[in-house]
Amino acid sequence: MVSKEDRASAFRFIVCLGFVSLFADMTYEGAHSIIGPFLKDLGATATEVGIIAGLGEMIAASLRYFSGKLADRTRAYWTITTLGYFLNLVVVPGLAWAGNWYAAALFVIAERTGKSLRGPARDVLLSEATEVVGHGSGFGIHAAMDQTGAVLGPLLVALSIARTGHINQAFLWLALPAGAAFVALLLARYARPTKGTPPPPPKHFTLPGVFWPYVWAAGILALGFVDFPLLAYHFQKQSLTKPEVIPILYAGAMGLNGLAALVLGKLFDRFGIQILSFGIVVSLLALPFGFLGGETGMFISVGCWAVGLGAQDATLRSGIAQVVSMNKRGSAFGAFNAVYGVMWFLGSVAMGLLYDRSILALVIFGVTAQIIAAGFFVWLKQPLARAATAR
């Protein structure tokens, strides 16, 4: 039975790590909110925007596979996490000096690399604490704080653009939350000094059989989930809103994302993975409303996109933590993120290419993939429950 003291300690750590993600998200989500228009101003086409957005995710995802294995092998969870956040501190402000879209693409990929390095190790540390308070609730709290930063970052960017009239200057302001994230990480380490070093895994430990079907279901979901830069590109190209409004839209989406993650995370602890299928039904509506719905559809699209992303934030990692033991989670999170990121890349490239040829085909492609993913997650409910009981 979990003591009140251990539960309180775990909750404090989740909140501390939440502040790390809050400031980190202010940094990279602030940058992410204007990458689409920024690349357009530097001369990139819709196809190139889709490739850049997806390539960054694919490279980062591939590295997560190796960084997850490295984390399990060395058990240096804190060291790997710290190095990843430090790279974020350096790279994002550097976008201010990108003189062409090729240079900007390199900065975007470098930022994704830092995120991939720290992701699996950070998730292992977080999942250890969510064992105590509930995986859905713990990851939901973390995601809600994460998205609070994702609201504040784009608002900071919008304020900078409104004052200066230049997108690139906004990246310099993002150095402030990047530094704060690094300081908050040191405080989080102090809050739970005896945790984060589980025993080495057994020599012949294998992942549960349900793990890979689960991962591929998430990959199909990623294939059909539209990236915000492409939505923002469409909004600006069609003159549906002013450039300075786009980061505000993104900020609102991140706020709704955090709220959805908090609510759906609690529901996950009660009802299981079927909660994600509900989120997918909502998120697929972002495609027809966003690309075919005009100005009114733009607002509905952003809301649906945010709820769908919140559902993923609260449930996907929670499902893995339920069925994989602590000493193998670095590898599990790394493999999951690798498949998810590669499929996100393929989906982003496909949607970028389809956008330049047929918007209707883009919508059909994304909706179909998400419907298939939703069906897979409904089917996985019982296998996941059995694997969690057997762990």
C-alpha positions in Angstrom: 0.0 0.0 0.0 1.3 3.5 -0.9 1.9 5.8 2.0 0.7 9.4 2.1 4.3 10.6 2.3 5.3 8.7 -0.9 2.2 9.8 -2.7 2.9 13.5 -1.7 6.5 13.1 -2.8 5.5 11.7 -6.1 3.0 14.4 -6.7 5.6 17.1 -5.9 8.0 15.6 -8.4 5.3 15.5 -11.1 4.6 19.2 -10.5 8.3 20.1 -10.5 8.9 18.2 -13.7 5.7 19.9 -15.0 7.3 23.3 -14.5 10.4 22.1 -16.5 8.1 21.2 -19.4 6.1 24.4 -18.9 9.1 26.6 -19.6 10.5 24.2 -22.2 7.1 24.3 -24.1 7.1 28.1 -23.9 10.4 27.9 -25.8 9.8 25.3 -28.5 6.0 25.7 -28.9 6.5 29.4 -29.1 8.9 28.8 -32.0 6.6 26.0 -33.5 3.7 28.4 -33.7 5.4 30.6 -36.3 7.6 28.1 -38.1 5.1 27.7 -40.9 4.8 31.4 -41.7 8.5 31.9 -41.0 9.5 29.3 -43.5 7.0 30.8 -46.0 8.6 34.2 -45.6 12.0 32.6 -46.3 10.7 31.2 -49.6 9.6 27.6 -48.7 6.7 26.0 -50.5 3.9 23.9 -48.8 5.7 20.7 -49.8 8.9 22.0 -48.3 7.1 23.0 -45.1 5.6 19.5 -44.8 9.0 17.9 -45.4 10.8 20.1 -42.8 8.1 19.6 -40.1 8.1 15.9 -40.7 11.8 15.4 -41.2 12.5 17.0 -37.8 10.1 14.6 -36.2 11.5 11.6 -38.1 15.1 12.3 -37.2 14.1 13.0 -33.6 12.0 9.9 -33.4 14.8 7.7 -34.8 17.2 9.1 -32.1 14.6 8.4 -29.4 14.9 4.7 -30.2 18.7 4.8 -29.4 18.5 7.3 -26.6 15.9 5.1 -24.9 18.2 2.1 -25.2 21.1 4.2 -23.9 19.0 5.3 -20.9 18.1 1.7 -19.9 21.7 0.5 -20.5 23.4 3.3 -18.5 20.5 4.3 -16.2 21.8 7.8 -16.5 18.3 9.2 -16.8 19.1 12.6 -15.2 22.3 13.2 -17.3 20.6 12.4 -20.6 17.5 14.5 -19.7 19.7 17.5 -18.7 21.8 17.3 -22.0 18.6 17.4 -24.0 17.2 20.5 -22.3 20.6 22.3 -22.6 20.5 21.8 -26.4 17.0 23.4 -26.4 18.4 26.4 -24.5 21.0 27.0 -27.2 19.2 26.2 -30.5 15.8 27.9 -30.4 17.1 31.5 -30.1 19.5 30.7 -33.0 16.5 30.7 -35.4 16.7 34.5 -35.2 19.8 34.4 -37.4 18.5 32.0 -40.0 18.9 33.8 -43.3 17.2 31.2 -45.5 14.9 28.3 -45.1 17.7 25.8 -45.4 19.4 27.2 -42.3 16.0 27.4 -40.5 15.4 23.8 -41.3 18.7 22.8 -39.6 17.8 24.7 -36.5 14.4 23.0 -36.4 16.0 19.6 -36.7 18.5 20.4 -34.0 15.8 21.4 -31.6 13.9 18.2 -32.3 17.1 16.3 -31.7 17.4 17.8 -28.2 13.8 16.9 -27.5 14.4 13.3 -28.7 17.5 12.9 -26.5 15.7 13.9 -23.3 12.2 12.4 -24.1 12.6 8.7 -23.2 14.7 9.3 -20.1 12.4 12.0 -18.9 9.4 9.8 -19.4 10.9 7.0 -17.4 11.5 9.4 -14.5 7.9 10.7 -14.8 6.4 7.2 -15.1 8.1 6.1 -11.9 6.1 8.8 -10.1 2.8 8.1 -12.0 3.0 4.5 -10.7 2.0 6.1 -7.3 -0.7 8.6 -8.3 -2.1 6.8 -11.4 -0.6 6.8 -14.9 -3.4 8.7 -16.6 -3.7 11.3 -13.8 0.1 11.8 -13.5 0.7 12.1 -17.2 -2.4 14.3 -17.5 -1.1 16.7 -14.9 2.2 16.8 -16.6 0.6 17.4 -20.0 -1.6 20.2 -18.6 1.4 22.1 -17.2 3.2 21.3 -20.4 0.4 22.9 -22.4 0.3 25.9 -20.1 3.7 26.7 -21.3 2.5 26.0 -24.9 -0.1 28.8 -24.3 2.3 31.3 -22.9 5.1 30.7 -25.5 2.9 31.6 -28.6 1.5 34.6 -26.7 5.0 35.9 -26.0 5.8 35.4 -29.7 2.6 37.2 -30.7 3.5 40.1 -28.5 7.0 40.3 -30.0 5.7 40.2 -33.6 3.0 42.9 -32.8 5.7 45.2 -31.3 8.5 44.7 -33.9 6.6 43.5 -37.0 9.4 40.9 -37.5 9.0 37.1 -36.9 12.7 36.4 -36.4 13.1 38.8 -33.4 10.6 36.7 -31.5 13.0 33.8 -31.3 15.4 35.9 -29.2 12.8 36.4 -26.5 12.4 32.6 -26.2 15.9 32.4 -24.7 14.3 33.5 -21.4 11.9 30.5 -20.9 14.7 28.2 -22.3 16.9 29.2 -19.4 14.1 28.9 -16.9 13.5 25.3 -18.0 17.1 24.4 -17.3 16.9 25.9 -13.8 13.6 24.2 -13.1 15.2 20.9 -14.1 17.8 21.3 -11.4 15.1 22.0 -8.8 13.2 18.9 -10.0 16.3 16.8 -9.5 16.6 18.1 -5.9 12.9 17.3 -5.2 13.4 13.5 -5.8 17.1 12.8 -5.2 16.8 9.0 -4.5 14.8 8.1 -7.5 15.5 7.6 -11.2 18.0 4.6 -11.0 16.0 1.4 -11.3 17.8 -2.0 -11.2 19.2 -3.2 -14.4 16.8 -5.3 -16.5 17.0 -9.1 -16.6 19.2 -10.4 -19.3 16.5 -11.9 -21.4 13.7 -9.4 -20.7 11.2 -9.0 -23.6 8.5 -6.5 -24.2 4.9 -7.8 -23.8 3.3 -9.1 -27.0 0.7 -6.3 -27.1 3.4 -3.6 -27.2 4.1 -3.7 -30.9 0.5 -3.7 -32.1 -0.1 -0.8 -29.7 2.9 1.1 -31.2 1.8 0.5 -34.8 -1.7 1.7 -34.0 -0.2 4.9 -32.7 1.9 5.1 -35.8 -1.2 4.9 -38.0 -2.7 7.7 -35.9 0.4 9.8 -36.4 0.2 9.2 -40.2 -3.2 10.8 -40.4 -2.7 13.6 -37.8 -2.1 16.9 -39.5 0.8 19.1 -38.3 -0.1 22.6 -37.2 2.5 24.3 -39.5 0.6 23.0 -42.5 -2.8 24.2 -41.1 -1.2 27.6 -40.3 0.3 27.7 -43.8 -3.2 27.2 -45.3 -4.7 29.8 -43.0 -2.2 32.4 -44.1 -2.3 31.5 -47.8 -6.1 31.8 -47.9 -5.9 35.0 -45.9 -8.3 33.5 -43.3 -6.6 35.5 -40.5 -3.7 38.0 -40.0 -0.2 36.6 -39.4 0.0 37.9 -35.8 -3.3 36.0 -35.0 -1.9 32.6 -35.9 0.3 32.2 -32.7 -2.7 33.3 -30.6 -4.7 30.6 -32.3 -2.0 28.2 -31.4 -1.9 29.4 -27.8 -5.6 28.8 -27.5 -5.2 25.3 -28.9 -2.5 24.6 -26.4 -4.7 25.7 -23.5 -7.5 23.5 -24.7 -4.9 20.7 -25.2 -3.9 20.9 -21.6 -7.4 20.9 -20.3 -8.3 17.9 -22.5 -5.2 16.0 -21.3 -6.1 16.7 -17.7 -9.7 15.4 -18.1 -9.0 12.6 -20.4 -6.1 11.4 -18.3 -8.4 10.9 -15.4 -10.9 9.1 -17.6 -8.1 6.9 -18.9 -7.4 5.6 -15.4 -11.1 4.6 -15.1 -12.0 3.4 -18.7 -8.7 2.6 -20.4 -7.4 3.2 -23.9 -10.9 3.5 -25.4 -10.8 7.2 -24.3 -8.2 7.7 -27.0 -10.6 6.5 -29.6 -13.0 9.3 -28.5 -10.2 11.8 -28.9 -9.4 10.5 -32.4 -13.0 10.9 -33.5 -12.8 14.6 -32.5 -9.3 15.2 -34.0 -10.1 13.9 -37.4 -12.7 16.7 -37.8 -9.8 19.1 -37.9 -9.1 18.1 -41.4 -12.4 18.9 -43.2 -13.1 22.0 -41.1 -9.5 23.3 -41.4 -9.0 22.9 -45.1 -12.5 23.1 -46.4 -14.5 25.1 -43.8 -13.3 28.7 -44.4 -12.9 31.2 -41.6 -15.5 29.6 -39.2 -14.0 26.2 -40.0 -10.6 27.5 -39.0 -11.6 28.0 -35.4 -13.4 24.7 -35.2 -10.5 22.9 -36.7 -8.0 24.3 -34.2 -10.2 23.2 -31.3 -10.6 19.7 -32.7 -6.9 19.4 -33.3 -6.2 20.5 -29.8 -8.5 18.0 -28.1 -7.1 15.2 -30.2 -3.6 16.1 -29.3 -4.5 16.3 -25.6 -6.0 12.8 -25.8 -2.7 11.5 -27.2 -0.6 13.3 -24.6 -2.6 11.9 -21.7 -3.1 8.3 -22.9 -0.4 7.0 -25.3 2.5 7.1 -22.8 0.2 5.9 -20.0 -0.7 2.8 -21.9 3.0 1.9 -22.3 3.6 2.6 -18.6 0.8 0.2 -17.7 2.2 -2.8 -19.5 6.0 -2.3 -19.4 8.1 -2.6 -16.2 10.2 0.3 -15.0 13.6 -1.1 -15.9 12.6 -1.5 -19.6 10.6 1.7 -20.1 13.4 3.7 -21.7 13.6 1.3 -24.6 9.8 1.0 -24.8 9.3 4.8 -24.9 12.2 5.1 -27.4 10.8 2.5 -29.7 7.3 4.0 -29.4 8.5 7.5 -30.2 10.6 6.2 -33.1 7.7 4.6 -34.9 5.4 7.4 -34.1 7.8 10.0 -35.4 8.7 8.2 -38.6 5.0 7.8 -39.4 4.4 11.4 -38.5 7.1 12.3 -41.1 5.5 10.2 -43.8 2.1 11.7 -43.1 3.5 15.2 -43.1 5.2 14.7 -46.4 2.2 13.1 -47.9 -0.1 15.9 -46.8 2.3 18.5 -48.0 2.4 16.9 -51.4 -1.4 16.4 -51.5 -2.0 20.0 -50.5 -0.2 21.3 -53.6 -2.3 18.9 -55.8 -5.7 18.2 -54.1 -6.9 19.4 -50.8 -9.8 17.0 -50.8 -7.4 14.1 -51.3 -5.4 15.4 -48.3 -8.6 15.4 -46.1 -9.6 11.9 -47.2 -6.1 10.5 -46.5 -5.9 11.9 -43.0 -9.5 11.0 -42.0 -9.1 7.4 -43.3 -5.9 6.8 -41.4 -7.3 8.1 -38.1 -10.5 6.0 -38.5 -8.3 2.9 -38.9 -6.3 3.9 -35.8 -9.4 4.4 -33.7 -10.6 0.9 -34.6 -7.2 -0.6 -33.6 -7.4 1.1 -30.2 -10.9 -0.2 -29.5 -9.6 -3.7 -30.3 -6.6 -3.2 -28.0 -8.5 -2.5 -24.9 -8.8 -6.1 -23.7 -5.2 -7.2 -24.6 -3.8 -4.1 -22.8 -5.9 -4.9 -19.7 -4.6 -8.5 -19.7 -1.0 -7.4 -20.1 -1.3 -4.8 -17.3 -2.6 -7.5 -15.0 0.1 -10.0 -15.9 3.0 -7.5 -15.5 
